[in-house]
Amino acid sequence: MSSTAVPSTTPARPHHLPAAGLAVVVAALLAGLPGLLGDVGALAAVLVLQLALVLSWVLATGVQGFAAALTVGTAAAVAADLALLLPARPVLGGLLAVLGVGFLALVLQQMVRFPRPDLVDSLAGSAVLLTAVTALGAVLLLERSGEGPLVVTGLVIGAALVVGHLTDAVLPRPQLAPGVPRGLTGMVLAVLAGAATAWAVRDVAELGMLRALLAGAVLAGVVALAGVAGSYLAVETTAEGRVDALSPWAPTVVQVLLPVAACAPVALGVLTVL
């Protein structure tokens, strides 16, 4: 992806309001579907998020080799889920094999296409996608540890995303990145919202008050930081004309699901330790 400077004229509300709405849907999937359908619901939620991320990422970033990139991304999503579902005692380290084989597949996919414009950019973008899609599989381990941790994670993610986007829709100050309507105020309020949400639902995961506040703040902090990266990507890809009439939703999906992917393995570690 190009590092060209992004203009600072991106309207804040069109950038944030659709993302806030989508964040509500994502939180409902993570917190509600596993509670209704158990393991099947968790798998359905994870697969929906993984496949949505694969399609939106390929469309938004302009990765070369569209069909092949979709195939590799989808195969990585399925492989990551199977690596955590099939073993009797799955561990997060089981995803390392998926990452290793997936990276080799990405290199092969980029090398066999000819001509090879934007080879390095496409390989880098595909590697980020592979990592994010695989990381989303950690949600399945959260669900296996009990319904409570996944409910807390889904609600904290939703609260942090919604509060951060709504705040930045009206007050993206002090600006965190040139050309991106994200501010420090929104990040701070997102972390506070995540901590408050975890505290409010602490009994679901049998967390104490201090542990719930700590877990919520850590998870919301990860979501807020990754959200800035997602917004930067959304602004950059739109400014460079990569998003056309067929995929106006792609940057919005990326800027919501990228923080979810970053948060999933962190949530597994934090809630397991606490």
C-alpha positions as CSV (number, residue, x, y, z in Angstrom):
1,M,0.0,0.0,0.0
2,S,1.2,3.4,-0.9
3,S,2.6,5.8,1.8
4,T,1.4,8.9,0.0
5,A,0.2,11.6,2.4
6,V,-3.5,11.6,2.8
7,P,-5.5,14.9,2.5
8,S,-7.0,16.2,5.7
9,T,-10.4,16.9,4.3
10,T,-12.1,13.6,5.1
11,P,-15.6,14.3,6.5
12,A,-15.8,12.9,10.1
13,R,-19.4,11.9,10.2
14,P,-19.6,9.8,7.0
15,H,-16.4,8.1,8.1
16,H,-17.6,7.2,11.6
17,L,-21.3,6.7,11.7
18,P,-21.5,3.6,9.4
19,A,-18.7,2.1,11.4
20,A,-20.5,2.7,14.7
21,G,-23.6,1.0,13.3
22,L,-21.6,-2.0,12.1
23,A,-19.8,-2.2,15.4
24,V,-23.2,-2.8,17.1
25,V,-23.9,-5.7,14.7
26,V,-20.4,-7.2,15.3
27,A,-20.9,-7.0,19.1
28,A,-24.3,-8.6,18.9
29,L,-22.8,-11.5,16.8
30,L,-19.9,-12.1,19.3
31,A,-21.9,-11.7,22.5
32,G,-25.3,-13.1,21.4
33,L,-24.9,-15.8,18.8
34,P,-22.7,-18.2,20.8
35,G,-25.2,-17.8,23.7
36,L,-28.1,-18.9,21.5
37,L,-26.4,-21.7,19.5
38,G,-23.4,-22.7,21.6
39,D,-20.3,-23.9,19.7
40,V,-22.2,-23.7,16.4
41,G,-23.1,-20.1,17.0
42,A,-19.5,-19.2,17.9
43,L,-18.2,-20.9,14.7
44,A,-20.9,-19.1,12.6
45,A,-20.0,-15.7,14.1
46,V,-16.3,-16.2,13.6
47,L,-16.7,-17.4,10.0
48,V,-18.9,-14.5,9.1
49,L,-16.4,-12.0,10.5
50,Q,-13.4,-13.8,8.8
51,L,-15.0,-14.0,5.4
52,A,-16.3,-10.4,5.6
53,L,-12.7,-9.3,6.5
54,V,-11.2,-11.2,3.6
55,L,-13.6,-9.8,1.0
56,S,-13.5,-6.2,2.3
57,W,-9.7,-6.2,2.7
58,V,-9.0,-7.4,-0.8
59,L,-11.5,-4.9,-2.3
60,A,-10.3,-2.0,-0.2
61,T,-6.5,-2.5,-0.4
62,G,-6.4,-3.4,-4.1
63,V,-4.3,-6.5,-3.5
64,Q,-3.1,-7.8,-6.9
65,G,-4.5,-11.2,-7.9
66,F,-8.0,-10.7,-6.7
67,A,-9.4,-14.3,-7.1
68,A,-6.2,-15.9,-5.7
69,A,-6.1,-13.6,-2.7
70,L,-9.7,-14.4,-1.9
71,T,-8.9,-18.1,-2.2
72,V,-5.9,-17.9,0.1
73,G,-7.7,-15.7,2.7
74,T,-10.7,-18.0,2.8
75,A,-8.6,-21.1,3.0
76,A,-6.6,-19.6,5.9
77,A,-9.9,-18.8,7.7
78,V,-11.2,-22.3,7.4
79,A,-7.8,-23.8,8.4
80,A,-7.5,-21.6,11.4
81,D,-10.9,-22.6,12.6
82,L,-10.3,-26.3,12.1
83,A,-7.0,-26.1,13.9
84,L,-8.9,-24.9,17.0
85,L,-11.9,-27.1,16.6
86,L,-10.5,-30.6,15.8
87,P,-8.0,-31.1,18.6
88,A,-9.4,-32.3,21.9
89,R,-7.3,-29.8,23.8
90,P,-6.7,-26.9,21.3
91,V,-4.1,-24.2,22.0
92,L,-3.5,-20.8,20.4
93,G,-0.1,-22.1,19.2
94,G,-1.9,-24.4,16.8
95,L,-2.4,-21.4,14.6
96,L,1.3,-21.1,13.9
97,A,1.1,-23.8,11.3
98,V,-1.7,-22.0,9.6
99,L,0.4,-18.8,9.5
100,G,3.5,-20.6,8.2
101,V,1.7,-22.5,5.4
102,G,-0.4,-19.5,4.6
103,F,2.6,-17.2,4.2
104,L,4.2,-19.7,1.8
105,A,0.9,-19.8,-0.2
106,L,0.9,-16.0,-0.3
107,V,4.4,-15.9,-1.7
108,L,3.6,-18.5,-4.3
109,Q,0.3,-16.7,-5.2
110,Q,2.2,-13.4,-5.8
111,M,5.1,-15.0,-7.7
112,V,3.0,-17.0,-10.2
113,R,1.1,-14.0,-11.5
114,F,2.6,-12.2,-14.4
115,P,3.3,-9.3,-14.8
116,R,3.9,-8.5,-11.1
117,P,3.0,-4.9,-10.4
118,D,3.0,-3.8,-6.7
119,L,4.5,-7.1,-5.7
120,V,5.8,-6.0,-2.3
121,D,2.7,-3.9,-1.4
122,S,0.4,-6.8,-2.3
123,L,2.5,-9.3,-0.4
124,A,2.6,-7.1,2.7
125,G,-1.1,-6.4,2.5
126,S,-1.9,-10.1,2.1
127,A,0.4,-11.0,5.1
128,V,-1.6,-8.5,7.3
129,L,-4.8,-10.1,6.1
130,L,-3.5,-13.6,6.9
131,T,-2.6,-12.6,10.4
132,A,-5.9,-10.8,11.1
133,V,-8.0,-13.7,9.8
134,T,-6.1,-16.2,11.8
135,A,-6.2,-14.1,14.9
136,L,-10.0,-14.0,14.7
137,G,-10.0,-17.8,15.3
138,A,-9.0,-17.0,19.0
139,V,-12.7,-16.3,19.5
140,L,-13.3,-20.0,19.4
141,L,-11.0,-20.6,22.3
142,L,-12.7,-17.9,24.2
143,E,-16.0,-19.7,23.7
144,R,-14.5,-23.0,24.9
145,S,-13.4,-21.3,28.1
146,G,-17.0,-20.5,28.9
147,E,-19.8,-18.2,27.7
148,G,-18.9,-15.4,30.1
149,P,-15.5,-14.4,28.6
150,L,-16.9,-14.2,25.1
151,V,-19.9,-12.1,26.2
152,V,-17.6,-9.7,28.0
153,T,-15.2,-9.5,25.1
154,G,-18.0,-8.8,22.5
155,L,-19.6,-6.1,24.7
156,V,-16.3,-4.4,25.5
157,I,-15.3,-4.4,21.8
158,G,-18.7,-3.0,20.8
159,A,-18.7,-0.3,23.5
160,A,-15.1,0.8,22.6
161,L,-15.8,1.0,18.9
162,V,-19.2,2.7,19.2
163,V,-18.0,5.3,21.7
164,G,-14.8,6.0,19.8
165,H,-16.4,6.4,16.5
166,L,-19.3,8.6,17.8
167,T,-16.9,10.8,19.7
168,D,-14.6,11.2,16.7
169,A,-17.6,12.0,14.5
170,V,-18.1,15.3,16.4
171,L,-14.7,15.9,18.1
172,P,-11.7,14.3,16.3
173,R,-9.3,16.2,18.4
174,P,-6.4,16.3,19.3
175,Q,-5.7,14.6,15.9
176,L,-3.7,11.4,16.2
177,A,-2.7,11.0,12.5
178,P,-2.5,13.5,9.7
179,G,-5.6,13.3,7.4
180,V,-7.4,10.8,9.6
181,P,-10.4,12.1,11.7
182,R,-9.4,10.3,14.9
183,G,-8.6,12.1,18.1
184,L,-7.2,11.5,21.5
185,T,-10.5,12.4,23.1
186,G,-12.2,9.5,21.3
187,M,-9.5,7.1,22.3
188,V,-9.6,8.0,26.0
189,L,-13.4,7.8,26.1
190,A,-13.3,4.4,24.2
191,V,-11.0,3.0,26.9
192,L,-13.2,4.3,29.7
193,A,-16.3,2.9,27.9
194,G,-14.7,-0.5,27.6
195,A,-13.6,-0.5,31.3
196,A,-17.1,0.6,32.4
197,T,-18.8,-2.1,30.2
198,A,-16.6,-4.9,31.6
199,W,-17.3,-3.7,35.1
200,A,-21.1,-3.7,34.5
201,V,-21.1,-7.3,33.2
202,R,-18.3,-8.6,35.5
203,D,-20.6,-11.2,37.0
204,V,-21.1,-12.9,33.7
205,A,-17.4,-13.9,33.6
206,E,-17.0,-14.1,37.4
207,L,-14.5,-11.2,37.5
208,G,-13.9,-9.0,40.5
209,M,-14.3,-5.3,40.2
210,L,-10.7,-4.4,39.8
211,R,-10.0,-7.3,37.4
212,A,-13.0,-6.4,35.3
213,L,-11.9,-2.7,35.1
214,L,-8.3,-3.8,34.1
215,A,-9.5,-6.3,31.5
216,G,-11.9,-3.9,30.0
217,A,-9.4,-1.1,29.8
218,V,-6.7,-3.3,28.2
219,L,-9.1,-4.7,25.6
220,A,-10.6,-1.3,24.8
221,G,-7.1,0.1,24.5
222,V,-6.2,-2.5,21.9
223,V,-9.4,-1.8,20.0
224,A,-8.8,2.0,20.1
225,L,-5.2,1.7,18.8
226,A,-6.1,-0.8,16.1
227,G,-9.1,1.4,15.2
228,V,-6.8,4.3,14.3
229,A,-4.9,2.0,11.9
230,G,-8.2,0.9,10.4
231,S,-9.4,4.4,9.9
232,Y,-6.0,5.4,8.3
233,L,-6.4,2.5,5.9
234,A,-10.0,3.5,5.1
235,V,-9.1,7.1,4.4
236,E,-6.0,6.2,2.4
237,T,-7.7,3.7,0.1
238,T,-10.6,6.0,-0.5
239,A,-8.3,9.0,-1.3
240,E,-6.3,6.9,-3.8
241,G,-9.5,5.8,-5.6
242,R,-9.3,2.1,-4.8
243,V,-12.9,2.0,-3.6
244,D,-15.4,2.2,-6.4
245,A,-19.2,2.1,-6.6
246,L,-19.2,-1.7,-6.2
247,S,-17.5,-1.7,-2.8
248,P,-18.2,1.6,-0.9
249,W,-18.7,-0.5,2.2
250,A,-15.3,-2.2,2.1
251,P,-13.3,0.4,4.1
252,T,-16.0,0.6,6.8
253,V,-15.9,-3.2,7.3
254,V,-12.1,-3.2,7.5
255,Q,-12.0,-0.4,10.1
256,V,-14.4,-2.3,12.3
257,L,-13.1,-5.8,11.9
258,L,-9.4,-5.1,12.1
259,P,-9.7,-4.0,15.8
260,V,-11.8,-7.1,16.5
261,A,-9.0,-9.3,15.0
262,A,-6.3,-7.5,17.1
263,C,-8.4,-7.8,20.2
264,A,-9.3,-11.5,20.0
265,P,-6.0,-13.1,21.0
266,V,-5.4,-10.4,23.6
267,A,-8.8,-11.1,25.2
268,L,-7.9,-14.8,25.4
269,G,-4.7,-14.0,27.2
270,V,-6.1,-11.4,29.5
271,L,-9.3,-13.2,30.5
272,T,-7.4,-16.5,31.0
273,V,-4.8,-14.9,33.3
274,L,-7.4,-12.9,35.3
